[in-house]
Amino acid sequence: MTSHQLEVRHDYKRYAKELQCQDEDTSVT
């Protein structure tokens, strides 16, 4: 796996975590 693929995977993990937080915020209201 190249370093570029690792960066993309890291960005996707962070993006997914942000989406998860947003989903939690919307479900609370």
C-alpha angles and dihedrals in degrees: 000000000000125000089248091059089049090053091050091049091049092050090048092051091051090046092050091049090053090050090049091052091049091051090051091050093051093046092052094057 
